Amino acid sequence: MPARTGEEYLQGLRTEPREIWMCGERVEDVTTHPGLANGARAIASLYDMQCDPKYRDAMTFVSPRTGNRLGMSFIVPRTREELEARRTMMLNWARTTCGMMGRSPDFMNVTFAAWNAAADYFGRGRPEFADNMRRYYDTISENDLVLTHSLINLQRSRHVSGMFNLQEGTALQVVKESSAGLVVRGARVLATLGPLADEIAVYSPRLAQHTDQHSPFALNFALPCGTPGLRFLCRDTFDYGRSHFDHPLGSRFEEMDAIVFFDDVLVPWDRVFIYGDVGLLNGTAAVTHSSAHTSHQGAAKNLAKCELVLGVALLVTETLGSSHLPHSDERIGELIMYTELMKACMRAAEADAQLDEWGVMCPAPLPAETTRNLFMTAYPRMVEILQLLGSSSLMILPTKADFRTPLAGQIEQYLQTDTATARDRVKLFHLAWDIACSSFGSRQVLYERFFASDPLTRARALASIYPKKEAMDRVLDFLARDDTTP
Ligand SMILES: Cc1cc2nc3c(=O)[nH]c(=O)nc-3n(C[C@H](O)[C@H](O)[C@H](O)COP(=O)(O)OP(=O)(O)OC[C@H]3O[C@@H](n4cnc5c(N)ncnc54)[C@H](O)[C@@H]3O)c2cc1C
């Protein structure tokens, strides 16, 4: 089946029953639920884009296996041109959502494309797992399925790091093995996009060794979201059912986060990719290079976000008449720097891309991963800059309805500025507020701080691939220069 349309995606969500809970109620249909429907529509618009004749060539590629046109993020890039084509596609999607849907389907698609190419890695212990991976990639790419993922175990305490914190009864583990598959029990966080996905992938970026290297916690598998025993518990929605004027981002891009409970869920053997092998689990992201590929996707999302915040900041200063002030220049200059750094890292990751041992054109890991680490602190700072530039105007926010009251005349008169009508000012500042002040905006900051793991883990991840010896040798060479001073 070729790349899906938005309606085909929504139809898939309607016809696959799943157990989703929110605010004390079971959600019967995510495509009509007031807290989720707009997010589903946003994802659907991404799928429509890939079927639009204007974008078709940029958004899809021809499957070498079936001849079907598949979503471009499923491509296994073999050349630099294909890597760049994939970035163009990801950037098109990211710009559509202003970078506000970090878990758009391309995130998981590039992961499984990398794993498919490196399928033999998964077969190192048990050859059948390599075949499982290849078959699964074929299934999701040919059916254009949407995946969520949950990597982190809920932790009952933080006395030890998450990597070792595997309490029985909380962390997800295998409780039974049978000829049908594995039975798993436990709780995972945080399945962003969970209620809007067709499938859930479960793996782990970090796990301590266990006896004989085998662990019932070492797992990599995928399941349909409607699998019996699987329950998604959503946070409250940040889509308050307001107009796009009042709530421009939250009313469009609520991607939702959910806890996932696994209540003795059967994982059929053909959906298992790693079981028990801690070494394989720990090495997955680095050896298959899936981490570099997801960073590449993240860089596109970051760039779209930078472009949005920079554009809003420029309009804010123009609207308020503060663009001539030195402090505005300083703050805008900082936003330009983040935007250009993001572009530069993305371009460097592509320019220095190399074929890896799996024959995949892999983005250069260092510049790609740098985009993740940089954004953990850059994005909160970008939001802070919007607050500093916007000040009380971020609270001068009459709603669309206020413009239809007897106060409309006063609003139009007093809220206009030298450069903007009251309506244009208020519309712009609703957007700035939704980036910098709303609950939707706060969640974006939290997302950028943590979605790719905690800051210490990220710092260690970057340090682990940095050629430290080069840096030290340069200093040692300097220290070894002849001392010609008396
Ligand atoms: C909005 C959002 C969306 C997300 N989406 C997804 C998703 O789609 N899929 C997914 O799998 N995950 C997702 N995550 C979860 C993300 O992977 C985790 O938040 C991240 O790995 C950090 O884990 P944690 O939240 O348990 O934080 P913790 O591990 O508790 O860390 C919290 C803070 O405490 C510090 N800390 C932790 N342990 C110690 C210790 N022993 N000593 C000292 N300091 C310590 C950390 O450095 C950090 O600053 C998402 C997170 C957020 C916020």
The ligand as a Gaussian input file, in Angstrom:
#p B3LYP/6-31G(d) Opt

LIG

0 1
 C        7.363000      16.477000      27.193000
 C        8.141000      15.197000      27.217000
 C        7.945000      14.263000      26.204000
 C        8.632000      13.051000      26.220000
 N        8.407000      12.137000      25.227000
 C        8.973000      10.927000      25.315000
 C        8.696000       9.927000      24.338000
 O        7.971000      10.165000      23.373000
 N        9.230000       8.711000      24.508000
 C       10.039000       8.419000      25.568000
 O       10.482000       7.292000      25.658000
 N       10.345000       9.335000      26.480000
 C        9.823000      10.576000      26.384000
 N       10.125000      11.511000      27.326000
 C       10.774000      11.057000      28.552000
 C       12.250000      11.307000      28.566000
 O       12.874000      10.256000      27.935000
 C       12.612000      11.398000      30.049000
 O       11.970000      12.526000      30.578000
 C       14.097000      11.552000      30.225000
 O       14.759000      10.390000      29.853000
 C       14.458000      11.853000      31.669000
 O       13.939000      10.871000      32.516000
 P       13.040000      11.290000      33.750000
 O       11.969000      12.200000      33.244000
 O       12.624000      10.070000      34.471000
 O       13.971000      12.201000      34.609000
 P       14.981000      11.793000      35.754000
 O       15.815000      10.649000      35.317000
 O       14.265000      11.670000      37.029000
 O       15.854000      13.080000      35.790000
 C       15.345000      14.308000      36.357000
 C       16.488000      15.158000      36.809000
 O       17.125000      14.552000      37.916000
 C       18.481000      14.267000      37.633000
 N       18.775000      12.958000      38.208000
 C       18.203000      11.779000      37.937000
 N       18.716000      10.795000      38.703000
 C       19.624000      11.370000      39.482000
 C       20.505000      10.896000      40.487000
 N       20.561000       9.625000      40.877000
 N       21.305000      11.785000      41.079000
 C       21.285000      13.076000      40.728000
 N       20.479000      13.586000      39.796000
 C       19.663000      12.758000      39.165000
 C       18.597000      14.281000      36.093000
 O       19.878000      14.669000      35.622000
 C       17.545000      15.310000      35.727000
 O       18.016000      16.620000      35.731000
 C        9.508000      12.759000      27.295000
 C        9.707000      13.708000      28.298000
 C        9.048000      14.908000      28.281000
 C        9.289000      15.882000      29.386000

